[in-house]
């Protein structure tokens, strides 16, 4: 599945991996050495994330139930905890630098499409 920004038509991620089961959501990116180009992890449901025990920084996009971007965190280093948001429905974790490269902004809408 891929993630596209509806405002600027840019692909935010060409390989979205979905974590919906409890253990998948809890494990997240732990144990990985990094994300491949275009790879991301969509965690749903999710109100916030952490990078405790991770080995690399990530970009994080917080989405509401309509896939609108509520907040973003660029280059979130390992061993940090994001704030929780009751309005957040899911979180997209991306390779650090992706938010800037895709010219993504708060308020943009992300659509998820099968390739």
Chimera marker file (.cmm) of the C-alpha trace (Angstrom):
<marker_set name="trace">
<marker id="1" x="0.000" y="0.000" z="0.000" r="1" g="1" b="0" radius="0.5"/>
<marker id="2" x="1.215" y="3.544" z="-0.612" r="1" g="1" b="0" radius="0.5"/>
<marker id="3" x="0.499" y="6.841" z="1.145" r="1" g="1" b="0" radius="0.5"/>
<marker id="4" x="-0.126" y="9.980" z="-0.926" r="1" g="1" b="0" radius="0.5"/>
<marker id="5" x="-0.614" y="13.596" z="0.088" r="1" g="1" b="0" radius="0.5"/>
<marker id="6" x="-3.832" y="14.874" z="-1.513" r="1" g="1" b="0" radius="0.5"/>
<marker id="7" x="-2.697" y="18.532" z="-1.453" r="1" g="1" b="0" radius="0.5"/>
<marker id="8" x="0.541" y="18.247" z="-3.417" r="1" g="1" b="0" radius="0.5"/>
<marker id="9" x="0.060" y="14.739" z="-4.913" r="1" g="1" b="0" radius="0.5"/>
<marker id="10" x="3.435" y="13.602" z="-3.532" r="1" g="1" b="0" radius="0.5"/>
<marker id="11" x="3.973" y="10.029" z="-2.404" r="1" g="1" b="0" radius="0.5"/>
<marker id="12" x="4.794" y="10.069" z="1.295" r="1" g="1" b="0" radius="0.5"/>
<marker id="13" x="5.472" y="6.326" z="1.410" r="1" g="1" b="0" radius="0.5"/>
<marker id="14" x="5.540" y="3.730" z="-1.358" r="1" g="1" b="0" radius="0.5"/>
<marker id="15" x="5.520" y="0.761" z="1.038" r="1" g="1" b="0" radius="0.5"/>
<marker id="16" x="3.175" y="1.188" z="4.007" r="1" g="1" b="0" radius="0.5"/>
<marker id="17" x="3.220" y="-1.701" z="6.467" r="1" g="1" b="0" radius="0.5"/>
<marker id="18" x="0.110" y="-1.751" z="8.674" r="1" g="1" b="0" radius="0.5"/>
<marker id="19" x="0.258" y="-2.690" z="12.360" r="1" g="1" b="0" radius="0.5"/>
<marker id="20" x="-3.272" y="-3.313" z="13.652" r="1" g="1" b="0" radius="0.5"/>
<marker id="21" x="-2.891" y="-6.237" z="16.032" r="1" g="1" b="0" radius="0.5"/>
<marker id="22" x="-1.862" y="-5.514" z="19.617" r="1" g="1" b="0" radius="0.5"/>
<marker id="23" x="1.526" y="-7.242" z="19.394" r="1" g="1" b="0" radius="0.5"/>
<marker id="24" x="2.320" y="-5.603" z="16.035" r="1" g="1" b="0" radius="0.5"/>
<marker id="25" x="1.489" y="-2.178" z="17.473" r="1" g="1" b="0" radius="0.5"/>
<marker id="26" x="3.533" y="-2.812" z="20.615" r="1" g="1" b="0" radius="0.5"/>
<marker id="27" x="6.565" y="-4.050" z="18.663" r="1" g="1" b="0" radius="0.5"/>
<marker id="28" x="6.411" y="-1.258" z="16.082" r="1" g="1" b="0" radius="0.5"/>
<marker id="29" x="9.893" y="-0.671" z="14.669" r="1" g="1" b="0" radius="0.5"/>
<marker id="30" x="11.760" y="-2.156" z="17.646" r="1" g="1" b="0" radius="0.5"/>
<marker id="31" x="14.579" y="-4.439" z="16.573" r="1" g="1" b="0" radius="0.5"/>
<marker id="32" x="14.868" y="-2.920" z="13.096" r="1" g="1" b="0" radius="0.5"/>
<marker id="33" x="18.124" y="-1.309" z="12.019" r="1" g="1" b="0" radius="0.5"/>
<marker id="34" x="16.272" y="1.287" z="9.947" r="1" g="1" b="0" radius="0.5"/>
<marker id="35" x="13.589" y="1.825" z="7.360" r="1" g="1" b="0" radius="0.5"/>
<marker id="36" x="14.198" y="1.206" z="3.671" r="1" g="1" b="0" radius="0.5"/>
<marker id="37" x="13.596" y="4.069" z="1.219" r="1" g="1" b="0" radius="0.5"/>
<marker id="38" x="9.850" y="4.574" z="0.876" r="1" g="1" b="0" radius="0.5"/>
<marker id="39" x="9.015" y="2.198" z="3.749" r="1" g="1" b="0" radius="0.5"/>
<marker id="40" x="6.769" y="3.237" z="6.641" r="1" g="1" b="0" radius="0.5"/>
<marker id="41" x="4.732" y="1.777" z="9.480" r="1" g="1" b="0" radius="0.5"/>
<marker id="42" x="1.070" y="2.747" z="9.972" r="1" g="1" b="0" radius="0.5"/>
<marker id="43" x="-0.016" y="2.039" z="13.553" r="1" g="1" b="0" radius="0.5"/>
<marker id="44" x="-3.756" y="1.955" z="14.151" r="1" g="1" b="0" radius="0.5"/>
<marker id="45" x="-5.375" y="2.599" z="16.429" r="1" g="1" b="0" radius="0.5"/>
<marker id="46" x="-2.749" y="4.808" z="18.068" r="1" g="1" b="0" radius="0.5"/>
<marker id="47" x="-2.733" y="8.006" z="20.166" r="1" g="1" b="0" radius="0.5"/>
<marker id="48" x="1.048" y="8.469" z="20.498" r="1" g="1" b="0" radius="0.5"/>
<marker id="49" x="4.382" y="6.717" z="20.009" r="1" g="1" b="0" radius="0.5"/>
<marker id="50" x="7.789" y="6.230" z="21.565" r="1" g="1" b="0" radius="0.5"/>
<marker id="51" x="11.244" y="5.474" z="20.226" r="1" g="1" b="0" radius="0.5"/>
<marker id="52" x="12.504" y="3.789" z="23.401" r="1" g="1" b="0" radius="0.5"/>
<marker id="53" x="15.077" y="1.163" z="22.452" r="1" g="1" b="0" radius="0.5"/>
<marker id="54" x="15.128" y="2.160" z="18.793" r="1" g="1" b="0" radius="0.5"/>
<marker id="55" x="18.405" y="2.585" z="16.909" r="1" g="1" b="0" radius="0.5"/>
<marker id="56" x="17.481" y="5.370" z="14.485" r="1" g="1" b="0" radius="0.5"/>
<marker id="57" x="15.446" y="8.597" z="14.291" r="1" g="1" b="0" radius="0.5"/>
<marker id="58" x="12.071" y="8.694" z="12.533" r="1" g="1" b="0" radius="0.5"/>
<marker id="59" x="9.551" y="11.194" z="11.197" r="1" g="1" b="0" radius="0.5"/>
<marker id="60" x="6.081" y="10.794" z="12.706" r="1" g="1" b="0" radius="0.5"/>
<marker id="61" x="2.732" y="11.915" z="11.278" r="1" g="1" b="0" radius="0.5"/>
<marker id="62" x="-0.321" y="11.923" z="13.582" r="1" g="1" b="0" radius="0.5"/>
<marker id="63" x="-3.608" y="11.418" z="11.687" r="1" g="1" b="0" radius="0.5"/>
<marker id="64" x="-7.258" y="11.751" z="12.667" r="1" g="1" b="0" radius="0.5"/>
<marker id="65" x="-9.968" y="9.303" z="11.594" r="1" g="1" b="0" radius="0.5"/>
<marker id="66" x="-10.336" y="11.146" z="8.264" r="1" g="1" b="0" radius="0.5"/>
<marker id="67" x="-6.579" y="10.831" z="7.526" r="1" g="1" b="0" radius="0.5"/>
<marker id="68" x="-5.997" y="14.556" z="8.125" r="1" g="1" b="0" radius="0.5"/>
<marker id="69" x="-2.620" y="15.470" z="9.615" r="1" g="1" b="0" radius="0.5"/>
<marker id="70" x="-3.070" y="16.810" z="13.147" r="1" g="1" b="0" radius="0.5"/>
<marker id="71" x="0.582" y="17.014" z="14.102" r="1" g="1" b="0" radius="0.5"/>
<marker id="72" x="4.027" y="15.936" z="12.951" r="1" g="1" b="0" radius="0.5"/>
<marker id="73" x="7.367" y="15.280" z="14.565" r="1" g="1" b="0" radius="0.5"/>
<marker id="74" x="10.422" y="15.426" z="12.332" r="1" g="1" b="0" radius="0.5"/>
<marker id="75" x="13.613" y="13.531" z="13.120" r="1" g="1" b="0" radius="0.5"/>
<marker id="76" x="12.351" y="12.122" z="16.436" r="1" g="1" b="0" radius="0.5"/>
<marker id="77" x="15.502" y="10.654" z="18.014" r="1" g="1" b="0" radius="0.5"/>
<marker id="78" x="15.715" y="7.296" z="19.774" r="1" g="1" b="0" radius="0.5"/>
<marker id="79" x="14.571" y="7.096" z="23.398" r="1" g="1" b="0" radius="0.5"/>
<marker id="80" x="11.861" y="9.766" z="23.206" r="1" g="1" b="0" radius="0.5"/>
<marker id="81" x="8.113" y="9.724" z="23.914" r="1" g="1" b="0" radius="0.5"/>
<marker id="82" x="5.576" y="11.744" z="21.935" r="1" g="1" b="0" radius="0.5"/>
<marker id="83" x="2.673" y="13.467" z="23.605" r="1" g="1" b="0" radius="0.5"/>
<marker id="84" x="-0.680" y="11.695" z="23.465" r="1" g="1" b="0" radius="0.5"/>
<marker id="85" x="-3.582" y="13.151" z="21.503" r="1" g="1" b="0" radius="0.5"/>
<marker id="86" x="-7.169" y="12.034" z="21.968" r="1" g="1" b="0" radius="0.5"/>
<marker id="87" x="-7.978" y="13.277" z="18.439" r="1" g="1" b="0" radius="0.5"/>
<marker id="88" x="-5.257" y="11.095" z="16.907" r="1" g="1" b="0" radius="0.5"/>
<marker id="89" x="-6.605" y="7.900" z="15.371" r="1" g="1" b="0" radius="0.5"/>
<marker id="90" x="-3.428" y="6.494" z="13.773" r="1" g="1" b="0" radius="0.5"/>
<marker id="91" x="0.259" y="7.277" z="13.418" r="1" g="1" b="0" radius="0.5"/>
<marker id="92" x="2.515" y="6.944" z="10.370" r="1" g="1" b="0" radius="0.5"/>
<marker id="93" x="6.196" y="6.348" z="11.182" r="1" g="1" b="0" radius="0.5"/>
<marker id="94" x="8.591" y="7.217" z="8.351" r="1" g="1" b="0" radius="0.5"/>
<marker id="95" x="12.268" y="7.394" z="7.527" r="1" g="1" b="0" radius="0.5"/>
<marker id="96" x="13.749" y="10.594" z="9.008" r="1" g="1" b="0" radius="0.5"/>
<marker id="97" x="13.647" y="13.395" z="6.445" r="1" g="1" b="0" radius="0.5"/>
<marker id="98" x="10.534" y="12.155" z="4.642" r="1" g="1" b="0" radius="0.5"/>
<marker id="99" x="8.200" y="14.899" z="5.909" r="1" g="1" b="0" radius="0.5"/>
<marker id="100" x="10.460" y="17.597" z="4.495" r="1" g="1" b="0" radius="0.5"/>
<marker id="101" x="11.123" y="15.761" z="1.217" r="1" g="1" b="0" radius="0.5"/>
<marker id="102" x="7.395" y="15.211" z="0.618" r="1" g="1" b="0" radius="0.5"/>
<marker id="103" x="6.637" y="18.849" z="1.556" r="1" g="1" b="0" radius="0.5"/>
<marker id="104" x="4.038" y="17.652" z="4.042" r="1" g="1" b="0" radius="0.5"/>
<marker id="105" x="2.155" y="20.102" z="6.288" r="1" g="1" b="0" radius="0.5"/>
<marker id="106" x="-0.238" y="19.991" z="9.211" r="1" g="1" b="0" radius="0.5"/>
<marker id="107" x="-3.773" y="19.987" z="7.771" r="1" g="1" b="0" radius="0.5"/>
<marker id="108" x="-2.840" y="17.952" z="4.682" r="1" g="1" b="0" radius="0.5"/>
<marker id="109" x="-4.793" y="14.758" z="4.035" r="1" g="1" b="0" radius="0.5"/>
<marker id="110" x="-3.096" y="11.425" z="3.388" r="1" g="1" b="0" radius="0.5"/>
<marker id="111" x="-4.798" y="8.750" z="1.308" r="1" g="1" b="0" radius="0.5"/>
<marker id="112" x="-3.748" y="5.108" z="1.371" r="1" g="1" b="0" radius="0.5"/>
<marker id="113" x="-3.922" y="3.251" z="-1.931" r="1" g="1" b="0" radius="0.5"/>
<marker id="114" x="-3.098" y="-0.222" z="-3.111" r="1" g="1" b="0" radius="0.5"/>
<marker id="115" x="-0.319" y="-0.148" z="-5.728" r="1" g="1" b="0" radius="0.5"/>
<link id1="1" id2="2" r="1" g="1" b="0" radius="0.2"/>
<link id1="2" id2="3" r="1" g="1" b="0" radius="0.2"/>
<link id1="3" id2="4" r="1" g="1" b="0" radius="0.2"/>
<link id1="4" id2="5" r="1" g="1" b="0" radius="0.2"/>
<link id1="5" id2="6" r="1" g="1" b="0" radius="0.2"/>
<link id1="6" id2="7" r="1" g="1" b="0" radius="0.2"/>
<link id1="7" id2="8" r="1" g="1" b="0" radius="0.2"/>
<link id1="8" id2="9" r="1" g="1" b="0" radius="0.2"/>
<link id1="9" id2="10" r="1" g="1" b="0" radius="0.2"/>
<link id1="10" id2="11" r="1" g="1" b="0" radius="0.2"/>
<link id1="11" id2="12" r="1" g="1" b="0" radius="0.2"/>
<link id1="12" id2="13" r="1" g="1" b="0" radius="0.2"/>
<link id1="13" id2="14" r="1" g="1" b="0" radius="0.2"/>
<link id1="14" id2="15" r="1" g="1" b="0" radius="0.2"/>
<link id1="15" id2="16" r="1" g="1" b="0" radius="0.2"/>
<link id1="16" id2="17" r="1" g="1" b="0" radius="0.2"/>
<link id1="17" id2="18" r="1" g="1" b="0" radius="0.2"/>
<link id1="18" id2="19" r="1" g="1" b="0" radius="0.2"/>
<link id1="19" id2="20" r="1" g="1" b="0" radius="0.2"/>
<link id1="20" id2="21" r="1" g="1" b="0" radius="0.2"/>
<link id1="21" id2="22" r="1" g="1" b="0" radius="0.2"/>
<link id1="22" id2="23" r="1" g="1" b="0" radius="0.2"/>
<link id1="23" id2="24" r="1" g="1" b="0" radius="0.2"/>
<link id1="24" id2="25" r="1" g="1" b="0" radius="0.2"/>
<link id1="25" id2="26" r="1" g="1" b="0" radius="0.2"/>
<link id1="26" id2="27" r="1" g="1" b="0" radius="0.2"/>
<link id1="27" id2="28" r="1" g="1" b="0" radius="0.2"/>
<link id1="28" id2="29" r="1" g="1" b="0" radius="0.2"/>
<link id1="29" id2="30" r="1" g="1" b="0" radius="0.2"/>
<link id1="30" id2="31" r="1" g="1" b="0" radius="0.2"/>
<link id1="31" id2="32" r="1" g="1" b="0" radius="0.2"/>
<link id1="32" id2="33" r="1" g="1" b="0" radius="0.2"/>
<link id1="33" id2="34" r="1" g="1" b="0" radius="0.2"/>
<link id1="34" id2="35" r="1" g="1" b="0" radius="0.2"/>
<link id1="35" id2="36" r="1" g="1" b="0" radius="0.2"/>
<link id1="36" id2="37" r="1" g="1" b="0" radius="0.2"/>
<link id1="37" id2="38" r="1" g="1" b="0" radius="0.2"/>
<link id1="38" id2="39" r="1" g="1" b="0" radius="0.2"/>
<link id1="39" id2="40" r="1" g="1" b="0" radius="0.2"/>
<link id1="40" id2="41" r="1" g="1" b="0" radius="0.2"/>
<link id1="41" id2="42" r="1" g="1" b="0" radius="0.2"/>
<link id1="42" id2="43" r="1" g="1" b="0" radius="0.2"/>
<link id1="43" id2="44" r="1" g="1" b="0" radius="0.2"/>
<link id1="44" id2="45" r="1" g="1" b="0" radius="0.2"/>
<link id1="45" id2="46" r="1" g="1" b="0" radius="0.2"/>
<link id1="46" id2="47" r="1" g="1" b="0" radius="0.2"/>
<link id1="47" id2="48" r="1" g="1" b="0" radius="0.2"/>
<link id1="48" id2="49" r="1" g="1" b="0" radius="0.2"/>
<link id1="49" id2="50" r="1" g="1" b="0" radius="0.2"/>
<link id1="50" id2="51" r="1" g="1" b="0" radius="0.2"/>
<link id1="51" id2="52" r="1" g="1" b="0" radius="0.2"/>
<link id1="52" id2="53" r="1" g="1" b="0" radius="0.2"/>
<link id1="53" id2="54" r="1" g="1" b="0" radius="0.2"/>
<link id1="54" id2="55" r="1" g="1" b="0" radius="0.2"/>
<link id1="55" id2="56" r="1" g="1" b="0" radius="0.2"/>
<link id1="56" id2="57" r="1" g="1" b="0" radius="0.2"/>
<link id1="57" id2="58" r="1" g="1" b="0" radius="0.2"/>
<link id1="58" id2="59" r="1" g="1" b="0" radius="0.2"/>
<link id1="59" id2="60" r="1" g="1" b="0" radius="0.2"/>
<link id1="60" id2="61" r="1" g="1" b="0" radius="0.2"/>
<link id1="61" id2="62" r="1" g="1" b="0" radius="0.2"/>
<link id1="62" id2="63" r="1" g="1" b="0" radius="0.2"/>
<link id1="63" id2="64" r="1" g="1" b="0" radius="0.2"/>
<link id1="64" id2="65" r="1" g="1" b="0" radius="0.2"/>
<link id1="65" id2="66" r="1" g="1" b="0" radius="0.2"/>
<link id1="66" id2="67" r="1" g="1" b="0" radius="0.2"/>
<link id1="67" id2="68" r="1" g="1" b="0" radius="0.2"/>
<link id1="68" id2="69" r="1" g="1" b="0" radius="0.2"/>
<link id1="69" id2="70" r="1" g="1" b="0" radius="0.2"/>
<link id1="70" id2="71" r="1" g="1" b="0" radius="0.2"/>
<link id1="71" id2="72" r="1" g="1" b="0" radius="0.2"/>
<link id1="72" id2="73" r="1" g="1" b="0" radius="0.2"/>
<link id1="73" id2="74" r="1" g="1" b="0" radius="0.2"/>
<link id1="74" id2="75" r="1" g="1" b="0" radius="0.2"/>
<link id1="75" id2="76" r="1" g="1" b="0" radius="0.2"/>
<link id1="76" id2="77" r="1" g="1" b="0" radius="0.2"/>
<link id1="77" id2="78" r="1" g="1" b="0" radius="0.2"/>
<link id1="78" id2="79" r="1" g="1" b="0" radius="0.2"/>
<link id1="79" id2="80" r="1" g="1" b="0" radius="0.2"/>
<link id1="80" id2="81" r="1" g="1" b="0" radius="0.2"/>
<link id1="81" id2="82" r="1" g="1" b="0" radius="0.2"/>
<link id1="82" id2="83" r="1" g="1" b="0" radius="0.2"/>
<link id1="83" id2="84" r="1" g="1" b="0" radius="0.2"/>
<link id1="84" id2="85" r="1" g="1" b="0" radius="0.2"/>
<link id1="85" id2="86" r="1" g="1" b="0" radius="0.2"/>
<link id1="86" id2="87" r="1" g="1" b="0" radius="0.2"/>
<link id1="87" id2="88" r="1" g="1" b="0" radius="0.2"/>
<link id1="88" id2="89" r="1" g="1" b="0" radius="0.2"/>
<link id1="89" id2="90" r="1" g="1" b="0" radius="0.2"/>
<link id1="90" id2="91" r="1" g="1" b="0" radius="0.2"/>
<link id1="91" id2="92" r="1" g="1" b="0" radius="0.2"/>
<link id1="92" id2="93" r="1" g="1" b="0" radius="0.2"/>
<link id1="93" id2="94" r="1" g="1" b="0" radius="0.2"/>
<link id1="94" id2="95" r="1" g="1" b="0" radius="0.2"/>
<link id1="95" id2="96" r="1" g="1" b="0" radius="0.2"/>
<link id1="96" id2="97" r="1" g="1" b="0" radius="0.2"/>
<link id1="97" id2="98" r="1" g="1" b="0" radius="0.2"/>
<link id1="98" id2="99" r="1" g="1" b="0" radius="0.2"/>
<link id1="99" id2="100" r="1" g="1" b="0" radius="0.2"/>
<link id1="100" id2="101" r="1" g="1" b="0" radius="0.2"/>
<link id1="101" id2="102" r="1" g="1" b="0" radius="0.2"/>
<link id1="102" id2="103" r="1" g="1" b="0" radius="0.2"/>
<link id1="103" id2="104" r="1" g="1" b="0" radius="0.2"/>
<link id1="104" id2="105" r="1" g="1" b="0" radius="0.2"/>
<link id1="105" id2="106" r="1" g="1" b="0" radius="0.2"/>
<link id1="106" id2="107" r="1" g="1" b="0" radius="0.2"/>
<link id1="107" id2="108" r="1" g="1" b="0" radius="0.2"/>
<link id1="108" id2="109" r="1" g="1" b="0" radius="0.2"/>
<link id1="109" id2="110" r="1" g="1" b="0" radius="0.2"/>
<link id1="110" id2="111" r="1" g="1" b="0" radius="0.2"/>
<link id1="111" id2="112" r="1" g="1" b="0" radius="0.2"/>
<link id1="112" id2="113" r="1" g="1" b="0" radius="0.2"/>
<link id1="113" id2="114" r="1" g="1" b="0" radius="0.2"/>
<link id1="114" id2="115" r="1" g="1" b="0" radius="0.2"/>
</marker_set>
